[in-house]
Amino acid sequence: MATLPAEFQHPYQFDPEYSKSAAYFCMEFGIDQSLKIYSGGLGFLAGSHMRSAFDTKQNVIGIGILWKYGYYDQFKKEDRRMGVLFQEKIYHFLKETNIKFTIKISGHDVWVKALYLDPKQFGTAPLFLLSTDLPENDYLARSTTFKLYDSDPNAKIAQSMVLGIGGAKLLEELNYHPDVYHFNEAHALSAVFEWLPKMGKENLRKKLVFTTHTPEEAGNEKHNINQLYQMGFFNGMPLNEVREITGIHDDEFNHSLVALRLARKANGVSRLHGEVSRHMWEKYSGVCPIDHVTNAQNKKYWADGRLEEARAQEDLTTLDLRKKELKRHLFEEVANQTGKWFDPNVLTIVWARRFAEYKRADLITRDYERYAALLTNRDMPVQIIFAGKPYPMDYNAIRQYDSLVEMSKVYKNMAVLAGYELALSKKLKDGSDIWLNNPRVTREASGTSGMTAAMNGSINLSTNDGWVREFYELSPDCSFVLPVVDHTIPNFAQDQRDLDNLYNMLNDEIIPLYYNHPEDWNRKVLKSMSNVVPFFDSDRMAHDYYVKMYNE
């Protein structure tokens, strides 16, 4: 069994079911609000995985990067539009490992150091975070680990080399040889070019598993193979050998495709995404089997304790009272950011996640007449809150965010919040009645925000995509799910049909149920809270990774 040095060992005896050792490589980890090294869903997911690995006593370690400026700090500028701030983060609770080594990037030695997050700090598997912010490096090398998902293509390649080659060298420095290498997305792919000369392709395949998170073209990194070679991505391996091993014979190097060719097994992150992924990659030769492990979130971290007590006792009165308390907590944040005081007795809809075109943050607003009617209905009023972080260089997404801000100036019961990180996400889930999720069907690999919303008494209103499809089949009466629209028709036609169905469901079912049948509403809330676990608790997910991916 692989053994870590004494000062980095797990603070528990491994459960025999989870004794095989695994190193989990991920570009971002959403562990705690105080550790801002994540951007969105991938990080939230990885954070929950590390927490459940700790809770279930698994032999897993995490390898990531310490981002000096994080993803970015989101704020409102003078005109209330979105601002982007890159502010230095200092973490006194991280421990120096005194591990330092070099990797070559573009022919230059770049020093890398490792810091350590003690498992007892937040209740996670041991986590090692790599940084190039060292005095031995020049500014360009130091800045490699400044900004998560840097917009400069060369910087982004260098970042993946720090995670991959750097992560592989960290394991050597630790003299730690795990049974499984788990790539959570393909960012760490360069590690294979550190391992291949030492163990060969077939031995590496026995140890490597790969999780793909997105069917979106932009989410599957591609670079010119000559550019990668010049930067040292292949760790000195001759280009003809790289081509032979990876099966890439033109100049477009698809990182996800190569990971699928080199891994023993891969997985999508929901049942539907597994199907979509198999179809997406079936035309390529040499691709490994693709299974699925449906994403989940750590209930122990996310669920409100008093709300959970009321659920366990099936106490609808206490459930309703606590939910209104949580709404007041959220509305304090709304008032702080916008100067608007929302009413805890009013149906509150929240859309909050990463701003991306296919997620359609503004879908509900696209029929302005119906949207205005919704927000000005005095008999059955509605409050709506938007939040989320666009990629800082995605100007279309930022324009979408800003257009919602402008619209919110007209309505006292519409708010757009900034600072969408773990803490605000928790408040929004606690304080929402309806968690709105309307991606185009088949484009959302999984999504996870609705899981933790359901754990906190919010009912999902969603297109039938990602994890929701499985939840809906498990418990059809626990959420509001829109009819599936033909995803082969043009996007504008899909959007219009989904919009019509969304308003029909709101006006005909959801709003009348909330106001006319409050006890039935609370029973639906109770059932949703009860049925979202245990399957969508990350303890199940962490277990499935061992059963489906590590132990096979």
Disulfide bonds with the S-S distance in Angstrom:
none
